[in-house]
Amino acid sequence: MIRCVLLLSLQLGALLMAGCANTPPALRCAAGETRAISDTLYFGTARPEGAVSPEDWAEFLRSSVTPRFPQGLSVWPAAGQWRGADGAVVREASFVLSLLHEDDAASDAAIRALVADYKRRFLQESVLRVRADVCMSF
C-alpha cells in the first residue's frame, strides 16, 4: 500500500512538474507574413512641473524614437491610470507608441534606451511596455 501511494505521489509530481515546463507553441505565420515583435509603449505625461506638451512629445519622437526606428511607427493619444510606487492612483493623459521590429538584441536595446530617455527627460517613474510575437504583412 505504501508503495502504491509513493508511486502515485511520484506520478502526480511528475505531471505537475511537466505542466510548469510548458512553453507557448512557436508562432507560425501564414504565407506572405513575416514574424516580428510588436512593442506597445505607454508614456504618461504628468510631471512635477506640468504635463508633457504635444510639442515636447513631437520633439521626443523626432530626436529619440525616429532615429532608433526609422522604418516607421504608430502613435496616438490616450487617457490612462496606474498605481504609483507610493500606492496612489494616478490619472493622466498619455501617448501610446506602437513599434514593429525584428526580435533581436539591437531592437531591444533601442527600446530600452528610448524608455530611459523619456523617463530621464520628463521625470517619469515608469513607462509601460507590452511585448508580443506577431505575424505581419504589407
N, C-alpha and C positions, 0 to 999 in steps of 0.2 A: 504494500500500500504506500509506504513512504517513497519507494522507488517510482511509483506511478505519479505521485504528487511532485516529486523532484523533476521527473521528465516533463510533466505538463508545465511546470513553472519555467523550465528552460525553453520549451517551445513557445510559451507565451512571451517570454522575454525576448526571444529572437524575433518574433513577429513585431513586437513594439519597437525594437531597435531598427528593424527594416523600414518601418514607417518613418522614422527620423531621418533615414538616409535618402529618402526620395527627393529627387530634384525635378523641377518642371521639365517637361519634354522640350527638346530643341525646337525652336521656331522654324517652321517650314514655309517658305514664301512660294507663291504661285509663279508660274511662268511670266516673265516680264516684270517681276517685282524684285527688289533688292532689299536685303536685310540691313537694318540701320538701328540706331539708338535714338529714341525721342526723349529729349530732356525738356521738361516744363519747369520754369523757374518763376517764383512768385516774389516780387520785390515790394515791400511795404514802403510807404512814402512819408510816414510820420517821423519826425526827428526833433531833437531838443529845441532847435531854433526855427521851427516851422517846417512845412511839408516840402518834399522834393517837388519842384515845379516841373511842368511839362518841358520847359527849356533845359532844366538840369537833366531830365531823363533823356531828351534828344541828344544832349552832349555826351552822356554816358554811352548811349547806343553808338554814336559816331566814333568816340575815342577808345572805348573798351570792348564793346561787343563786335562791331563790324570788322575791325582788324583781325579778330580771332575767328570769326565765322563769316567770311566774305561771300560764301556760296548762298547765303540767304537766311532769313528768319521771319517769324511772325510775332507780332506784339499787339496787345490790347489792354485797355484799362479794366480794372476790376474793383470791387468793394469786398474787403475781407475782414476776418478777425482771427486772432490767435491768442494763446495764453503765453505771456512773457515769463522770463525766469523768476520774476517776483510774484508770480501767481495771478496777476491782474490780466483781465481780458482786454485786449487792445483791438479797437475797430478803426480801420484806416483804409483810405484809397490805396490801391496797389497797381502795379503793372505786371502783366504776365508775359513772359518771353518763351516762345517755343522754338526749339532748335532740333533739327535732324542732322545726324552726323554718323561717321564710322565709329565702330566700337574699338577704339584704340587709346593708348596712353596719352597721345598728344591732345586729342579732343577732351578727354577727362581733365587733363592739366589746364587746358584753356578755360573750361567751365569753372574749375576751382579758382583760377586766377581772377576771372571776372566777378565771381561771387565775393571774393576777398576784397577786390577793388571797390565794389558797391558798398560793402559793409564799412570799409575804412572811409570812403569818400562822404557817405551820408550818415555815418554814425549809427548803423543798424546792428541790432543784436543778432539777427539771422536772416537768411534767405532760404525759402523752402525750395528744395529740388526734388522733382518726381521724375524717375528714370524708367523707361520701358523699352523692351525689344519690340520692334515693329517691322512690317514689310511696307515698302513704299514703291511707288511708280509714278512716272510722269506721262 
